[in-house]
Amino acid sequence: MLLVKADPLIVARLRAAGCVFAEEEAAVLASAADSPAELDAMAARRAAGEPLEQVVGWARFAGLRVLVDPGVFVPRRRSEFLVSVAIGLAGPRSANDVPVIVDLCCGTGALGLAVAAGLGRVELHAADLDPAAVACARRNVEPAGGHVHAGDLFGALPAWLRGRIGVLICNAPYVPTTDIAFMPAEARDYEAPVALDGGADGLAVLRRVAAAAPAWLAPGGVLLVETSERQAPAMTAAMAAAGLGPLVHEDDESGATVVTGVK
């Protein structure tokens, strides 16, 4: 249900720009703008192709309102499936058990935040290579009591996390380099290339993560990554080669594919 009535002129402007959900987006813009001039400026940015979430500065993800800065990867709704898988695999625990959750390639930090919200009391860490993503994640994760680190994959993490991680999320880029040109313009033109480009077959970063993960996971800890359906066999092989117990999880409704590896 729309909480703010959409301006018909804004709706028409967005529809002409190719926005499929023009009325809903116009209502979101109206709720975020403090003045007619700001609404006009926001509508112009959205009509030019900038993601709605970057225009208004936030996204809805797994029941949370997550801040999104310009240029930062917008959390995808299909990634909510990874969150549900992570929460399910974490399993029941005692009142004194505080699991360590790490969100590598965290972007806004949305996935780690959502898993932490689902599990309750946790020790949350997030890391990213992109300075814009790190700054954005700090605005989301630190108010929730988590910690954000800057650097390349495990190189960003403090050494004392080795062997302690219970849930390791890595929503790394998995788009093959040659496929980026076919992505929607709002992703291709407004999100950092480092958040999209997964190398020749899309798995360059994820293979690195799988190979190094066993040293960082606690016994029984799990690595969770998102891939495409066709990449799942290769990612499963990479998990197994690293000594992790792999499993593929698929969600028909969202089309999401998650590969997990348990230590």
N, C-alpha and C positions, 0 to 999 in steps of 0.2 A: 504494500500500500504506500502511495506517495505521500510524504508528510508535507511537502511544499508543492503548490501547483506549478506546473511547468508553463513557462511563457510560450505561447504558440509561435511567436517569431523566432525564438531560440530553437524550438523544436524543428521548425522548418529549415533553419540554418544548418542544424546538425544533420538532419535527414538529407539535405542537398549535398552535404560533405561525405555521405555514405555511412553515417552512424546507424547501425541496425536498431539499436534501442534508444532512439533519439528522445522519446518522451521521458523515459526513466533517467537518462543522462542529463537532460535539461532540468529536471527536478533536483538532481544531486547538485548541479552547478548553482541553481537558485538558492539551495539551502546553505551552500558554502560561501556565497558572495555577500559582502557587507554593503554593497551599493550597486545601483544600476551600471555604473561605469566599470566596477570590478566584474560584474556578471558579463558584460560585453567583452571585456578582455579575456576572461576565462573561456567564453564561448569561441572566441577567435582562436585561442590556443588549441582547443579541442577540435575545431573544424579544420585546423591546419594539420591534424594528425597526432598531436601529443596525447599520450594515454590519459584517460580521465583521472586515474588515480594520481598521476603526477600533477595534473592541473589543480585538483582540489586538495592534494597533500595527504591523502589517506586512502586505505583500501580495507574492505571487509574481508577477513580471512579466518575461517574456522571459528566464527563467532566473536572474533576480536577486531578492534579498530586499530590498524597498523599504519604508522606514519610512513609516507613515501615521498622521498625527495626527488627533484628533477634529475634524470639520468640514471636513477637506481632501478634495478630490475623489479618489476611489479610482481608480487606473489600471485601465482596462478591458482584458480579454484581447483584444478585437478590435483594439485599438490596436497590438498586436504586429505586425499586418500593415503599419502605417505604418513601424515600425522596420525591417522586412525590406526594404521599398521604398527607404527612405533609405540603407540599407547598400548595396543593389544599385546605386543611382544614384551613390553616392560614387565607385565604381569603383576600379581599382588605382592606386597612387601610389608614388612613390619613398620611400626610407627617410628622406629629409630633409624630405618634405612633411608638414606638420602641419596638417590641415584644421581650420577653425574651425566648431564646431557650436554653434548657438543654439537653445534650447528656450523659446519664448515661451508665456505662459499655462501655465507648467510644472507647476502643482500640486505634486505630490511631487518632481518632477524625473525621474520614471521613464523617460520617452521619451528624453530626452537622454542619460541614463545608459546606456540599453540600446543606443542608436546608438553611443555612445562605446566601449562594451564590444565591440561588433561590429567597429569599425574599428581599435581599438588606440590608438596614440598620437594624441591630438587636443587641441585647446584648446576646453574646454567652458564655455559660459555658459548660465545659465537665468534667467528673469525671470517675475515674477507681480505682479499688483496687490493680491492678498489677503494681508494680513500673516501670517495663519496658514499659508498655502501657502508664503510666503517662508521662514518659520521652519522648516517641515518640509523644504523643498527644501535648505536649508543643511545640515541633518543628513544628507541623502543625498548631495548633490553635492560639498560641500567636502571630505569625507574622500577622495573620488575625485580630488581635484586640480582640481575645477571652481570656477566663480565664480557666485554668485547675486546678482541685482539686484532691487530693489523699484521698481515703477512701472508706468505704463500702456504696454504694448506697447514700441515702439522707444524711447519716452521714458525707459525704465529703463536702456537700454544705454549704455555709454561711447562717446563720439563716435568714438574711434579704431577701432571695429569697422566703421564705414561702409566699404562696398566690399570687405570681407574675409571675409564669411560664406560658407562653402562649402555647408553644410547648415542650412537654417532650418526648424525644426519649429514649427508653431503648432496645437496641439490645443485651439483656442479653443472656447467653447460654441457649438453649432450647433442647439440645440433652439429652435424657434419659441416665443415667449412663451406663446401659448395652449395649447401642447402640454405644458407643464411639469406641469400639473394631472394629466396622464395617466401621468406617469412613476412608477416604483416608489417607494413611500413611503420606502425606505431612502436613495434619492438625493434625493428632494424635501425630506425633512425633516431630513437629516443632512449634506448637502453645501451649500456656500455658493451662494446664488442666482447670484452673479457667475460661477460655474463652469458654470452650466447654461443661462442665458438668453441666446439668440443674437439677440433682437430679433424683429421682426414675421415675417420669413421664415427666421430662424435664421442669416443670413449677415452680420449687421451688423458684427460684429467681424472676421470673415474678409475682408470687402471692404476694410476699413481696412488690414489687414495686406498684402493683395495690392497695393494702391495704393502703399504705402510701401516694399515689399520690394526693388524694383530698386535703390534707392539704397544698400541695405545688403548686397546680395549681391555676391560676387566674380564675375567673368566665368565663366560655366559653373556658377555656384552654383544651388541648387535650393530652392524653397519647397515644403513638404509640409504639407497640411492634411487633416483627416478631415471628411467630410460624410456625408449620407445619399445614397442612389442618386438620389432625385428632386431633390436640390439640386445634383448634380454639373454639369448643364448651366449653371446660373447661376454656379457657382463657376468653371467653365472660362471663361466669358465675362469674368468679373472678372479672371482671370489674363491673358487675352489683351489686355484693355483696358489693363492695366498694362504691356504690352510683354513679358510672359513667355510662353514656349512651353508651353502647357498639355497635360496628358495625364491621363486618368482610369484608375485602377487599381482592380480589384475582386477580392475574395476570396470565392468562393462558400461556402467552409466556415464562415467567421466572419461573413459578411454585411457585411464592412467595405468602405467606399469611400474611396479616397484620391485627391485631386487634387493634381498636382504642376505647378509652373511653373518652367522653367529660364530663366535670364538668358543 
